[in-house]
Amino acid sequence: MDFPIKRAMHFDFHTMPGIYDFNREWDAAVFADMLKKSNITYINLVAQCNIGFSYYPTKKGVPYPGMKGDMFGDALHECHKRGIGVTGYISAGLSHEQALRHTEWLRVDKEGHIIHGDRTANFFRTMCFNTGYKDYLLDVIREVCAYPIDGLFLDSMAPMPCYCPHCTNDMLSLGIDLADDVAVTSFSYQKILEIADEVKKIAGADRYLVFNGIPYYDVKDIIKHIEIECLPAGIWGYDTFAKTAAYARNIKKDVVYMTGRFQRCWGDFGGYRTIEAIENDMFDAVQNGFNISVGDHLHPAGLPEKDILNDIGGIYAKMAEYEKWTKGTAYTPEIGVIVTLGAPDADSALLGDSLSGLARMMGELKYQFDILDARDLTQDYTRFKCIILADDFKMSAAVLEKLREYINNGGKVLSTGLAGLNEAETDFALAGQDFEYGGKDTSNSSYFIFRKVPKGSADMRYSVYSEGIIMKARREEYVFADHVKPYFDRKWDGRHGYFYTPPEKKTGTHAAAVSGNAAHISFRIFKAYYLYAMREHKRLVAQILERFIPKKRIYTEKLGSYARVTVTENEKYSLVHCKVTYPEVRGKAGIIEEHAVQPQGSVAGLYGQYRSVSVVPEEKRLTPVYEEGYTKVILPEFKGYLMLRFEK
């Protein structure tokens, strides 16, 4: 691979039939010149789109009507001439032209339908990988791989159950119960994984591979990198990237953040999130030690929007300056979060509310964290000062054994909600959890009250918003917060709807407690924080983490909860990334219209003693002060983002 994926663009090109002036302005050389001028070094370019059209002279597929020459091949050639790498994109799970020609290749749902959902969207008709479509797809892949491409991006490979005659006959011959939804989905998923293995053989060992839709963990042995697809302004939201990043970096060292210029979703030709919003995503990538790719959509009649490419070129010029320092650095976590994932819906936990709330909370509190797949028993838990088991985490026997060893060697564990219980959910699982389990909290209106009220908080009873369990610490000195019951739950009794459910009294049970190296918060605090973002939930977690990690890695003053501060490092130096730009919710979208400005006088620091601190890439020296175990510096005024280099 001669082309590292950095300063990249992903070009969608899904072209409906009936574009009368298709490729009117297209010129592969001009296209490549535009990319080069915009400091772009790598692209994903469509060879076959999800409508089912090919953009090269295919012998197996359907070329777009009226296409002249070899659009894909010419662009590949011109990009390579200018030192730009190219991954060939093929929509694998969607191919509407083939679906119209071969209805026998379509996925059939449980009700026997081949057309379902929103017919003006993409996935109203999907392909079954257990039919002749598989052979067709592999033939197309062979055609595209005959070009000197640098990688292959297979899209829309989301695992979905299929009840077509081919799948039904095969499942019955294997003794699979067609009424078992999990078994049917697993069968269909296995067919997708088989294709991934075939693709690896066709593509060879040296090319990049992306199987978009297959969970990262299940293809980790046949891919070289991960591309995180996230359009934060639309349906993904700005909380999605942080948690997915924390998970992905434990599977592959090389990760790319694929954001997009779109305001709403893919295919939003007229949507542009602003240059500041895209730049914010660049900073998010750099803060995590990742490279960046920006999604765009080529117009079927011609070339990319010039002003968008010019804006991206200006941003990438800045990124190129940072690369001198970021190359070879890695994110350094102090907290590990273990999640239970399982194929084929392995990414569903990453999309859940609990991890969104946790990621947001850790970012606001300035803790470095990673998310670990519970299936990966090779992970070294001892590299973390604390491990979090969040809300609904279910502990396997293998993970329990590793956690017992971890906690016996001095590691700290914080569990919340139903996490921390044994597999049967009859008691706490870990030695050191000196708490009595009283069953699930069946209330829908519980409260808690701090034993030690945080500075700046009111001394009052706070709603939990998402109940978990009833627990009681065996010693009073363990207790951080008491459980408070309401007069009654929110319910209907035939006469009244009980909407007003004020707190009544303490119950003698507890909402949060710490015993030795183990802590538990009785309710689903991370889910509640994502849904309602109540500050006191964060402060309760902070009280426990301050007990477990008295000297966290990052020190800040006057950098509020809006700021994200992270550390990446190599053997020679540490980089502290300070980002103060943040989205504002406007209607249903998160909007970044301008960068926030952080005034002079805020403070950032790292635990440990460093001899010099400077702003990079400007190489402007700051005056460090060593106190309380931290090397601290007063920050200058900065706009949006600031990178500091700490050298020992």
Number of C-alpha atoms within 10 A of each C-alpha: 12 10 14 15 27 23 24 27 26 22 19 19 22 20 20 13 12 10 13 11 12 19 17 12 13 16 16 20 17 14 16 23 14 19 24 17 12 21 23 24 22 25 27 23 23 27 26 30 25 26 20 24 27 28 23 23 18 16 11 15 20 16 19 22 14 12 16 13 11 16 19 20 20 16 19 25 19 18 23 19 12 14 15 24 25 28 26 26 26 27 22 28 27 24 25 22 16 19 21 13 9 13 13 18 23 29 29 23 16 15 7 11 13 21 15 12 10 10 10 7 8 15 18 14 23 26 28 27 28 24 17 14 21 18 13 15 21 17 16 21 23 15 17 24 20 11 13 15 20 26 23 26 21 22 19 21 22 17 22 21 21 26 23 21 15 17 22 16 13 13 18 11 9 10 9 15 13 15 9 9 12 12 15 21 19 17 22 22 22 16 16 25 19 12 17 21 12 12 21 17 11 15 20 12 13 13 19 24 26 23 23 20 17 24 20 22 21 15 18 13 10 16 20 17 20 25 24 20 19 22 25 27 24 18 14 15 16 20 19 24 25 21 20 22 24 21 22 23 22 16 20 16 13 18 23 23 27 23 25 29 26 24 21 21 17 16 15 13 16 10 14 16 18 17 19 19 25 22 23 21 23 24 24 23 22 24 24 23 27 24 25 25 26 22 20 24 22 19 20 19 15 15 18 18 14 11 9 16 19 17 17 23 20 16 19 22 15 14 21 14 13 16 15 11 19 22 13 12 21 21 21 20 19 17 24 22 26 23 22 19 20 16 16 23 17 17 18 12 17 19 15 13 18 23 25 25 24 26 28 25 23 19 19 17 22 22 22 24 26 25 24 23 20 20 16 13 12 7 13 10 21 19 14 19 18 24 27 23 23 27 26 21 23 23 23 13 12 11 17 18 12 16 22 16 14 19 21 14 11 13 20 25 29 24 25 26 27 27 27 29 23 17 15 10 16 12 17 21 19 18 13 18 24 20 21 15 18 13 14 17 18 12 16 19 23 28 27 25 23 22 12 12 17 14 8 7 11 11 13 11 20 18 23 25 19 22 24 26 21 22 27 23 23 14 12 10 10 18 22 24 21 24 26 24 23 20 14 17 18 15 13 10 8 6 6 8 11 12 12 13 16 16 18 14 15 16 13 11 20 27 29 28 28 24 17 16 19 24 28 32 29 32 32 23 28 27 24 22 24 20 15 12 16 16 11 20 19 20 18 21 20 17 14 20 22 11 13 21 16 9 16 18 19 20 19 19 12 13 21 13 14 16 22 23 25 26 26 22 20 15 9 9 17 24 27 23 21 24 26 22 24 20 21 11 11 9 7 11 17 20 21 22 15 16 20 19 14 22 13 12 14 16 15 23 26 23 17 15 18 20 12 17 26 19 18 17 16 11 11 11 13 17 13 20 17 16 11 10 12 21 23 27 23 17 20 15 13 16 15 20 22 20 24 26 24 23 15 12
